[in-house]
Amino acid sequence: MIAGKDRGKTGTVLKTLRDTDQVVVEGINVVKRHQKNPRLRSQGQIIEKSMPIHVSNVALLEGDKPVRVGYVFEGEGEKRKKVRVARPSGKKL
């Protein structure tokens, strides 16, 4: 996380929401939600869940530093592959 209330924390991406450019990261942007119990006359509960955050507020880590990501094509012809690399250094991620 590079911005927001959880700045500096790390976690794994659980889900990507491509249409809204958001991601859900485990342990980041956690909120409490009240949930009714589906059965009558029984108690509900308060659950904590991770909410989506915009992709501009997260970055991949190379070692312990956040890096920007670029793409490079390797190989020739049919064996050509798209590889993710760290932008300033050019190291493969």
DRENSE-668171 format. One record per atom (N, C-alpha, C): atom name; residue in three letters; residue number from 1; x, y, z. Coordinates in steps of 0.1 Angstrom, whole numbers. Example, Ala and Ser with C-alpha at 12.3 -4.5 7.8 and 13.67 -1.06 7.14 Angstrom:
# residues 2
+------+------+-----+-------+-------+-------+
! atom ! type ! seq !    c1 !    c2 !    c3 !
+------+------+-----+-------+-------+-------+
!    N !  ALA !   1 !   132 !   -57 !    78 !
!   CA !  ALA !   1 !   123 !   -45 !    78 !
!    C !  ALA !   1 !   132 !   -33 !    78 !
!    N !  SER !   2 !   128 !   -22 !    71 !
!   CA !  SER !   2 !   137 !   -11 !    71 !
!    C !  SER !   2 !   129 !     0 !    79 !
+------+------+-----+-------+-------+-------+
END
This chain:
# residues 93
+------+------+-----+-------+-------+-------+
! atom ! type ! seq !    c1 !    c2 !    c3 !
+------+------+-----+-------+-------+-------+
!    N !  MET !   1 !     9 !   -12 !     0 !
!   CA !  MET !   1 !     0 !     0 !     0 !
!    C !  MET !   1 !     9 !    12 !     0 !
!    N !  ILE !   2 !     7 !    21 !   -10 !
!   CA !  ILE !   2 !    15 !    33 !   -10 !
!    C !  ILE !   2 !     8 !    46 !    -6 !
!    N !  ALA !   3 !    -5 !    45 !    -4 !
!   CA !  ALA !   3 !   -13 !    56 !     0 !
!    C !  ALA !   3 !   -25 !    52 !     8 !
!    N !  GLY !   4 !   -31 !    61 !    15 !
!   CA !  GLY !   4 !   -43 !    58 !    23 !
!    C !  GLY !   4 !   -40 !    55 !    38 !
!    N !  LYS !   5 !   -51 !    51 !    45 !
!   CA !  LYS !   5 !   -50 !    49 !    59 !
!    C !  LYS !   5 !   -41 !    37 !    63 !
!    N !  ASP !   6 !   -39 !    27 !    53 !
!   CA !  ASP !   6 !   -30 !    16 !    56 !
!    C !  ASP !   6 !   -17 !    17 !    49 !
!    N !  ARG !   7 !   -12 !    29 !    47 !
!   CA !  ARG !   7 !     1 !    31 !    40 !
!    C !  ARG !   7 !    12 !    23 !    46 !
!    N !  GLY !   8 !    20 !    16 !    38 !
!   CA !  GLY !   8 !    32 !     9 !    43 !
!    C !  GLY !   8 !    29 !    -6 !    46 !
!    N !  LYS !   9 !    16 !   -10 !    47 !
!   CA !  LYS !   9 !    13 !   -23 !    50 !
!    C !  LYS !   9 !    14 !   -32 !    37 !
!    N !  THR !  10 !    16 !   -45 !    39 !
!   CA !  THR !  10 !    16 !   -54 !    27 !
!    C !  THR !  10 !     6 !   -65 !    29 !
!    N !  GLY !  11 !     3 !   -71 !    18 !
!   CA !  GLY !  11 !    -7 !   -82 !    18 !
!    C !  GLY !  11 !    -7 !   -88 !     4 !
!    N !  THR !  12 !   -15 !   -99 !     3 !
!   CA !  THR !  12 !   -16 !  -106 !   -10 !
!    C !  THR !  12 !   -30 !  -102 !   -17 !
!    N !  VAL !  13 !   -30 !  -101 !   -30 !
!   CA !  VAL !  13 !   -42 !   -97 !   -37 !
!    C !  VAL !  13 !   -51 !  -108 !   -38 !
!    N !  LEU !  14 !   -63 !  -107 !   -32 !
!   CA !  LEU !  14 !   -73 !  -117 !   -32 !
!    C !  LEU !  14 !   -82 !  -117 !   -45 !
!    N !  LYS !  15 !   -85 !  -105 !   -50 !
!   CA !  LYS !  15 !   -94 !  -104 !   -61 !
!    C !  LYS !  15 !   -91 !   -91 !   -69 !
!    N !  THR !  16 !   -93 !   -91 !   -82 !
!   CA !  THR !  16 !   -91 !   -79 !   -90 !
!    C !  THR !  16 !  -105 !   -76 !   -96 !
!    N !  LEU !  17 !  -108 !   -63 !   -96 !
!   CA !  LEU !  17 !  -121 !   -58 !  -102 !
!    C !  LEU !  17 !  -117 !   -50 !  -114 !
!    N !  ARG !  18 !  -116 !   -56 !  -126 !
!   CA !  ARG !  18 !  -111 !   -50 !  -138 !
!    C !  ARG !  18 !  -119 !   -38 !  -143 !
!    N !  ASP !  19 !  -133 !   -39 !  -141 !
!   CA !  ASP !  19 !  -141 !   -29 !  -146 !
!    C !  ASP !  19 !  -140 !   -16 !  -139 !
!    N !  THR !  20 !  -137 !   -16 !  -126 !
!   CA !  THR !  20 !  -135 !    -4 !  -118 !
!    C !  THR !  20 !  -121 !    -1 !  -114 !
!    N !  ASP !  21 !  -111 !    -8 !  -119 !
!   CA !  ASP !  21 !   -97 !    -7 !  -116 !
!    C !  ASP !  21 !   -94 !    -7 !  -101 !
!    N !  GLN !  22 !   -99 !   -17 !   -95 !
!   CA !  GLN !  22 !   -97 !   -19 !   -80 !
!    C !  GLN !  22 !   -92 !   -33 !   -77 !
!    N !  VAL !  23 !   -86 !   -34 !   -66 !
!   CA !  VAL !  23 !   -82 !   -47 !   -61 !
!    C !  VAL !  23 !   -86 !   -49 !   -46 !
!    N !  VAL !  24 !   -87 !   -61 !   -42 !
!   CA !  VAL !  24 !   -90 !   -64 !   -28 !
!    C !  VAL !  24 !   -77 !   -71 !   -23 !
!    N !  VAL !  25 !   -71 !   -65 !   -12 !
!   CA !  VAL !  25 !   -59 !   -70 !    -7 !
!    C !  VAL !  25 !   -61 !   -75 !     7 !
!    N !  GLU !  26 !   -56 !   -87 !    10 !
!   CA !  GLU !  26 !   -58 !   -93 !    23 !
!    C !  GLU !  26 !   -53 !   -84 !    34 !
!    N !  GLY !  27 !   -61 !   -81 !    44 !
!   CA !  GLY !  27 !   -57 !   -73 !    56 !
!    C !  GLY !  27 !   -56 !   -58 !    54 !
!    N !  ILE !  28 !   -59 !   -53 !    42 !
!   CA !  ILE !  28 !   -58 !   -39 !    39 !
!    C !  ILE !  28 !   -73 !   -34 !    37 !
!    N !  ASN !  29 !   -75 !   -21 !    42 !
!   CA !  ASN !  29 !   -88 !   -15 !    41 !
!    C !  ASN !  29 !   -99 !   -23 !    47 !
!    N !  VAL !  30 !   -97 !   -28 !    59 !
!   CA !  VAL !  30 !  -106 !   -37 !    66 !
!    C !  VAL !  30 !  -117 !   -28 !    73 !
!    N !  VAL !  31 !  -129 !   -32 !    71 !
!   CA !  VAL !  31 !  -141 !   -25 !    77 !
!    C !  VAL !  31 !  -150 !   -35 !    84 !
!    N !  LYS !  32 !  -158 !   -29 !    93 !
!   CA !  LYS !  32 !  -167 !   -38 !   101 !
!    C !  LYS !  32 !  -181 !   -36 !    94 !
!    N !  ARG !  33 !  -187 !   -48 !    92 !
!   CA !  ARG !  33 !  -201 !   -47 !    86 !
!    C !  ARG !  33 !  -210 !   -56 !    95 !
!    N !  HIS !  34 !  -222 !   -50 !    97 !
!   CA !  HIS !  34 !  -232 !   -57 !   105 !
!    C !  HIS !  34 !  -240 !   -67 !    95 !
!    N !  GLN !  35 !  -241 !   -79 !   100 !
!   CA !  GLN !  35 !  -248 !   -89 !    92 !
!    C !  GLN !  35 !  -259 !   -96 !    99 !
!    N !  LYS !  36 !  -271 !   -96 !    93 !
!   CA !  LYS !  36 !  -282 !  -102 !    99 !
!    C !  LYS !  36 !  -281 !  -117 !    98 !
!    N !  ASN !  37 !  -286 !  -124 !   108 !
!   CA !  ASN !  37 !  -287 !  -139 !   107 !
!    C !  ASN !  37 !  -298 !  -143 !    98 !
!    N !  PRO !  38 !  -297 !  -152 !    89 !
!   CA !  PRO !  38 !  -308 !  -156 !    80 !
!    C !  PRO !  38 !  -320 !  -162 !    87 !
!    N !  ARG !  39 !  -317 !  -169 !    98 !
!   CA !  ARG !  39 !  -328 !  -175 !   106 !
!    C !  ARG !  39 !  -335 !  -165 !   115 !
!    N !  LEU !  40 !  -348 !  -167 !   117 !
!   CA !  LEU !  40 !  -355 !  -158 !   126 !
!    C !  LEU !  40 !  -351 !  -161 !   141 !
!    N !  ARG !  41 !  -353 !  -150 !   149 !
!   CA !  ARG !  41 !  -350 !  -151 !   163 !
!    C !  ARG !  41 !  -336 !  -156 !   167 !
!    N !  SER !  42 !  -327 !  -153 !   159 !
!   CA !  SER !  42 !  -313 !  -156 !   163 !
!    C !  SER !  42 !  -304 !  -144 !   161 !
!    N !  GLN !  43 !  -293 !  -143 !   167 !
!   CA !  GLN !  43 !  -285 !  -131 !   168 !
!    C !  GLN !  43 !  -277 !  -130 !   155 !
!    N !  GLY !  44 !  -276 !  -117 !   151 !
!   CA !  GLY !  44 !  -267 !  -114 !   140 !
!    C !  GLY !  44 !  -252 !  -113 !   145 !
!    N !  GLN !  45 !  -244 !  -107 !   136 !
!   CA !  GLN !  45 !  -230 !  -106 !   140 !
!    C !  GLN !  45 !  -223 !   -95 !   133 !
!    N !  ILE !  46 !  -212 !   -91 !   138 !
!   CA !  ILE !  46 !  -204 !   -80 !   131 !
!    C !  ILE !  46 !  -192 !   -87 !   125 !
!    N !  ILE !  47 !  -190 !   -86 !   112 !
!   CA !  ILE !  47 !  -179 !   -92 !   105 !
!    C !  ILE !  47 !  -169 !   -82 !   100 !
!    N !  GLU !  48 !  -156 !   -85 !    99 !
!   CA !  GLU !  48 !  -146 !   -76 !    93 !
!    C !  GLU !  48 !  -143 !   -82 !    79 !
!    N !  LYS !  49 !  -143 !   -73 !    70 !
!   CA !  LYS !  49 !  -140 !   -77 !    56 !
!    C !  LYS !  49 !  -131 !   -67 !    49 !
!    N !  SER !  50 !  -123 !   -71 !    40 !
!   CA !  SER !  50 !  -114 !   -62 !    32 !
!    C !  SER !  50 !  -122 !   -57 !    21 !
!    N !  MET !  51 !  -122 !   -44 !    19 !
!   CA !  MET !  51 !  -129 !   -37 !     9 !
!    C !  MET !  51 !  -119 !   -33 !    -3 !
!    N !  PRO !  52 !  -124 !   -31 !   -15 !
!   CA !  PRO !  52 !  -116 !   -28 !   -26 !
!    C !  PRO !  52 !  -109 !   -14 !   -25 !
!    N !  ILE !  53 !   -97 !   -13 !   -31 !
!   CA !  ILE !  53 !   -90 !    -1 !   -32 !
!    C !  ILE !  53 !   -85 !     1 !   -46 !
!    N !  HIS !  54 !   -83 !    13 !   -50 !
!   CA !  HIS !  54 !   -79 !    16 !   -64 !
!    C !  HIS !  54 !   -65 !    11 !   -66 !
!    N !  VAL !  55 !   -62 !     6 !   -78 !
!   CA !  VAL !  55 !   -49 !     1 !   -82 !
!    C !  VAL !  55 !   -38 !    11 !   -81 !
!    N !  SER !  56 !   -41 !    24 !   -82 !
!   CA !  SER !  56 !   -31 !    34 !   -81 !
!    C !  SER !  56 !   -25 !    35 !   -67 !
!    N !  ASN !  57 !   -32 !    30 !   -57 !
!   CA !  ASN !  57 !   -27 !    31 !   -43 !
!    C !  ASN !  57 !   -19 !    19 !   -39 !
!    N !  VAL !  58 !   -17 !     9 !   -48 !
!   CA !  VAL !  58 !    -9 !    -3 !   -44 !
!    C !  VAL !  58 !     3 !    -4 !   -54 !
!    N !  ALA !  59 !    13 !   -11 !   -50 !
!   CA !  ALA !  59 !    25 !   -13 !   -58 !
!    C !  ALA !  59 !    31 !   -27 !   -55 !
!    N !  LEU !  60 !    37 !   -33 !   -65 !
!   CA !  LEU !  60 !    45 !   -45 !   -62 !
!    C !  LEU !  60 !    57 !   -42 !   -55 !
!    N !  LEU !  61 !    62 !   -52 !   -47 !
!   CA !  LEU !  61 !    74 !   -50 !   -40 !
!    C !  LEU !  61 !    86 !   -58 !   -46 !
!    N !  GLU !  62 !    97 !   -52 !   -47 !
!   CA !  GLU !  62 !   110 !   -58 !   -51 !
!    C !  GLU !  62 !   119 !   -58 !   -39 !
!    N !  GLY !  63 !   120 !   -69 !   -32 !
!   CA !  GLY !  63 !   127 !   -69 !   -19 !
!    C !  GLY !  63 !   118 !   -62 !    -9 !
!    N !  ASP !  64 !   122 !   -50 !    -4 !
!   CA !  ASP !  64 !   113 !   -43 !     5 !
!    C !  ASP !  64 !   109 !   -30 !     0 !
!    N !  LYS !  65 !   112 !   -27 !   -13 !
!   CA !  LYS !  65 !   108 !   -14 !   -19 !
!    C !  LYS !  65 !    97 !   -15 !   -29 !
!    N !  PRO !  66 !    88 !    -6 !   -30 !
!   CA !  PRO !  66 !    78 !    -6 !   -40 !
!    C !  PRO !  66 !    83 !    -2 !   -54 !
!    N !  VAL !  67 !    79 !    -9 !   -64 !
!   CA !  VAL !  67 !    84 !    -6 !   -78 !
!    C !  VAL !  67 !    73 !    -5 !   -88 !
!    N !  ARG !  68 !    75 !     3 !   -98 !
!   CA !  ARG !  68 !    65 !     4 !  -109 !
!    C !  ARG !  68 !    68 !    -8 !  -119 !
!    N !  VAL !  69 !    58 !   -12 !  -127 !
!   CA !  VAL !  69 !    59 !   -23 !  -135 !
!    C !  VAL !  69 !    59 !   -20 !  -150 !
!    N !  GLY !  70 !    67 !   -26 !  -158 !
!   CA !  GLY !  70 !    67 !   -25 !  -172 !
!    C !  GLY !  70 !    67 !   -38 !  -178 !
!    N !  TYR !  71 !    65 !   -39 !  -191 !
!   CA !  TYR !  71 !    65 !   -52 !  -198 !
!    C !  TYR !  71 !    75 !   -52 !  -210 !
!    N !  VAL !  72 !    81 !   -64 !  -212 !
!   CA !  VAL !  72 !    91 !   -65 !  -222 !
!    C !  VAL !  72 !    88 !   -78 !  -229 !
!    N !  PHE !  73 !    89 !   -79 !  -242 !
!   CA !  PHE !  73 !    87 !   -91 !  -250 !
!    C !  PHE !  73 !   101 !   -98 !  -252 !
!    N !  GLU !  74 !   101 !  -111 !  -249 !
!   CA !  GLU !  74 !   113 !  -119 !  -251 !
!    C !  GLU !  74 !   111 !  -130 !  -261 !
!    N !  GLY !  75 !   121 !  -133 !  -268 !
!   CA !  GLY !  75 !   120 !  -144 !  -277 !
!    C !  GLY !  75 !   117 !  -139 !  -291 !
!    N !  GLU !  76 !   116 !  -149 !  -301 !
!   CA !  GLU !  76 !   113 !  -146 !  -315 !
!    C !  GLU !  76 !   102 !  -154 !  -320 !
!    N !  GLY !  77 !    94 !  -149 !  -329 !
!   CA !  GLY !  77 !    83 !  -156 !  -336 !
!    C !  GLY !  77 !    73 !  -162 !  -326 !
!    N !  GLU !  78 !    70 !  -175 !  -327 !
!   CA !  GLU !  78 !    60 !  -182 !  -320 !
!    C !  GLU !  78 !    64 !  -183 !  -305 !
!    N !  LYS !  79 !    77 !  -182 !  -302 !
!   CA !  LYS !  79 !    81 !  -184 !  -288 !
!    C !  LYS !  79 !    82 !  -171 !  -280 !
!    N !  ARG !  80 !    76 !  -160 !  -286 !
!   CA !  ARG !  80 !    77 !  -147 !  -280 !
!    C !  ARG !  80 !    68 !  -147 !  -268 !
!    N !  LYS !  81 !    73 !  -142 !  -257 !
!   CA !  LYS !  81 !    65 !  -141 !  -244 !
!    C !  LYS !  81 !    66 !  -127 !  -239 !
!    N !  LYS !  82 !    55 !  -123 !  -232 !
!   CA !  LYS !  82 !    55 !  -110 !  -225 !
!    C !  LYS !  82 !    59 !  -112 !  -211 !
!    N !  VAL !  83 !    69 !  -105 !  -206 !
!   CA !  VAL !  83 !    75 !  -106 !  -193 !
!    C !  VAL !  83 !    73 !   -94 !  -185 !
!    N !  ARG !  84 !    69 !   -95 !  -172 !
!   CA !  ARG !  84 !    68 !   -83 !  -163 !
!    C !  ARG !  84 !    81 !   -80 !  -157 !
!    N !  VAL !  85 !    85 !   -67 !  -158 !
!   CA !  VAL !  85 !    98 !   -63 !  -152 !
!    C !  VAL !  85 !    96 !   -50 !  -144 !
!    N !  ALA !  86 !   105 !   -48 !  -134 !
!   CA !  ALA !  86 !   105 !   -36 !  -126 !
!    C !  ALA !  86 !   110 !   -25 !  -135 !
!    N !  ARG !  87 !   104 !   -13 !  -135 !
!   CA !  ARG !  87 !   106 !    -2 !  -144 !
!    C !  ARG !  87 !   120 !     4 !  -143 !
!    N !  PRO !  88 !   124 !     9 !  -132 !
!   CA !  PRO !  88 !   137 !    16 !  -132 !
!    C !  PRO !  88 !   149 !     6 !  -134 !
!    N !  SER !  89 !   148 !    -6 !  -128 !
!   CA !  SER !  89 !   160 !   -15 !  -129 !
!    C !  SER !  89 !   160 !   -25 !  -140 !
!    N !  GLY !  90 !   148 !   -29 !  -145 !
!   CA !  GLY !  90 !   146 !   -38 !  -156 !
!    C !  GLY !  90 !   147 !   -53 !  -151 !
!    N !  LYS !  91 !   147 !   -55 !  -138 !
!   CA !  LYS !  91 !   148 !   -69 !  -133 !
!    C !  LYS !  91 !   134 !   -76 !  -135 !
!    N !  LYS !  92 !   135 !   -89 !  -138 !
!   CA !  LYS !  92 !   122 !   -96 !  -139 !
!    C !  LYS !  92 !   116 !   -98 !  -126 !
!    N !  LEU !  93 !   102 !   -97 !  -126 !
!   CA !  LEU !  93 !    95 !   -99 !  -114 !
!    C !  LEU !  93 !    88 !  -113 !  -114 !
+------+------+-----+-------+-------+-------+
END
